[in-house]
Amino acid sequence: MPGFWLRILITACGLLLAARLLEGLHFGGAASLLLAALALGVVNAIVRPLALLLTLPITILTLGLFLLVLNGAMLGLAALLVPGFVIDGFGTALLGAIIISLTGMVANWFIGPKGKVEIIVRRR
């Protein structure tokens, strides 16, 4: 269970970074930021697999680039569910999804599959 909360915190950091870098992404406060991170996790766990399956032909046709659009749509859906989380347009949602994905990818390099921080020691 600590791994779940750690990943929610990482997503919240990605959302905060996206809000700092993009003018069209706004939060009402810390509570809406954490709720948005939780909502994004739930949307990505439940809605995204179904949307991915339904859009598989266009994803294959675009060689996977449509996944960026799908990630932006999932961020927009999370914004609709959380009061105080506002995204001004789809372009902002698309760029925000890219920033959040990159932040999560970098943070997950340091976290193992069990959600614990891993330290790699090189011994000779």
C-alpha positions as CSV (number, residue, x, y, z in Angstrom):
1,M,0.0,0.0,0.0
2,P,2.8,2.5,0.5
3,G,3.8,2.1,-3.1
4,F,0.3,3.2,-4.2
5,W,0.6,6.4,-2.1
6,L,4.1,7.0,-3.4
7,R,2.9,6.8,-7.0
8,I,0.0,9.2,-6.2
9,L,2.6,11.6,-4.7
10,I,4.7,11.3,-7.9
11,T,1.7,12.0,-10.0
12,A,0.9,15.0,-7.9
13,C,4.5,16.3,-8.4
14,G,4.0,15.9,-12.1
15,L,0.7,17.8,-12.0
16,L,2.4,20.6,-10.0
17,L,5.2,20.8,-12.5
18,A,2.8,20.9,-15.4
19,A,0.8,23.6,-13.7
20,R,4.0,25.7,-13.2
21,L,5.1,25.3,-16.8
22,L,1.7,25.7,-18.5
23,E,-0.5,28.7,-18.2
24,G,-3.7,26.9,-18.9
25,L,-3.6,24.3,-16.1
26,H,-4.8,25.5,-12.7
27,F,-5.5,24.0,-9.2
28,G,-7.6,25.4,-6.5
29,G,-5.2,24.3,-3.8
30,A,-3.3,21.4,-2.3
31,A,-6.4,19.3,-1.8
32,S,-7.5,19.6,-5.4
33,L,-4.0,18.8,-6.5
34,L,-3.9,15.5,-4.5
35,L,-7.5,14.7,-5.5
36,A,-6.6,15.3,-9.1
37,A,-3.6,12.9,-8.8
38,L,-5.9,10.3,-7.3
39,A,-8.5,10.8,-10.0
40,L,-5.9,10.5,-12.7
41,G,-4.7,7.2,-11.2
42,V,-8.2,5.9,-11.1
43,V,-9.0,7.1,-14.7
44,N,-5.8,5.5,-16.0
45,A,-6.6,2.3,-14.2
46,I,-10.2,1.9,-15.3
47,V,-11.1,4.1,-18.3
48,R,-7.8,4.1,-20.2
49,P,-7.6,0.3,-20.9
50,L,-11.1,0.4,-22.4
51,A,-10.3,3.5,-24.4
52,L,-7.0,2.0,-25.6
53,L,-8.9,-1.1,-26.8
54,L,-11.5,0.9,-28.7
55,T,-8.9,3.1,-30.4
56,L,-6.4,0.4,-31.2
57,P,-6.9,0.6,-35.0
58,I,-6.1,4.3,-35.1
59,T,-3.2,3.8,-32.6
60,I,-1.7,1.2,-34.9
61,L,-2.3,3.4,-38.0
62,T,-0.5,6.3,-36.4
63,L,2.3,4.1,-35.1
64,G,1.4,4.8,-31.5
65,L,1.3,8.6,-31.7
66,F,-2.5,8.5,-30.9
67,L,-1.5,7.4,-27.4
68,L,-0.5,11.0,-26.7
69,V,-4.0,12.1,-27.6
70,L,-5.4,9.4,-25.4
71,N,-3.3,10.5,-22.4
72,G,-4.4,14.1,-22.9
73,A,-8.0,12.9,-23.0
74,M,-7.5,11.0,-19.7
75,L,-6.1,14.1,-18.1
76,G,-9.1,16.1,-19.4
77,L,-11.5,13.5,-17.9
78,A,-9.7,13.8,-14.6
79,A,-10.1,17.5,-14.7
80,L,-13.9,17.1,-15.3
81,L,-14.1,14.9,-12.2
82,V,-12.2,17.1,-9.7
83,P,-13.5,20.5,-8.6
84,G,-10.8,23.1,-8.6
85,F,-8.8,21.4,-11.3
86,V,-9.2,23.4,-14.6
87,I,-7.6,22.8,-18.0
88,D,-8.2,25.6,-20.6
89,G,-7.9,23.5,-23.8
90,F,-6.9,20.2,-25.3
91,G,-3.5,21.5,-26.3
92,T,-2.8,22.2,-22.7
93,A,-4.1,18.8,-21.7
94,L,-1.8,17.2,-24.3
95,L,1.3,19.0,-23.1
96,G,0.4,18.5,-19.5
97,A,0.0,14.7,-20.1
98,I,3.5,14.7,-21.6
99,I,5.0,16.5,-18.7
100,I,3.3,14.2,-16.2
101,S,4.4,11.1,-18.1
102,L,8.0,12.2,-18.2
103,T,8.0,13.1,-14.5
104,G,6.5,9.7,-13.6
105,M,9.0,7.9,-15.8
106,V,12.0,9.6,-14.2
107,A,10.7,9.0,-10.7
108,N,9.9,5.4,-11.4
109,W,13.5,4.7,-12.3
110,F,14.2,5.0,-8.6
111,I,11.2,3.0,-7.4
112,G,11.0,-0.8,-7.6
113,P,7.9,-2.8,-8.5
114,K,6.9,-3.0,-4.8
115,G,6.9,0.8,-4.4
116,K,10.1,1.1,-2.4
117,V,13.0,3.4,-3.2
118,E,15.8,1.3,-4.6
119,I,19.5,2.2,-4.3
120,I,21.8,0.5,-6.7
121,V,25.3,0.0,-5.4
122,R,28.1,-0.9,-7.8
123,R,30.7,-3.2,-6.2
124,R,33.9,-4.3,-7.7
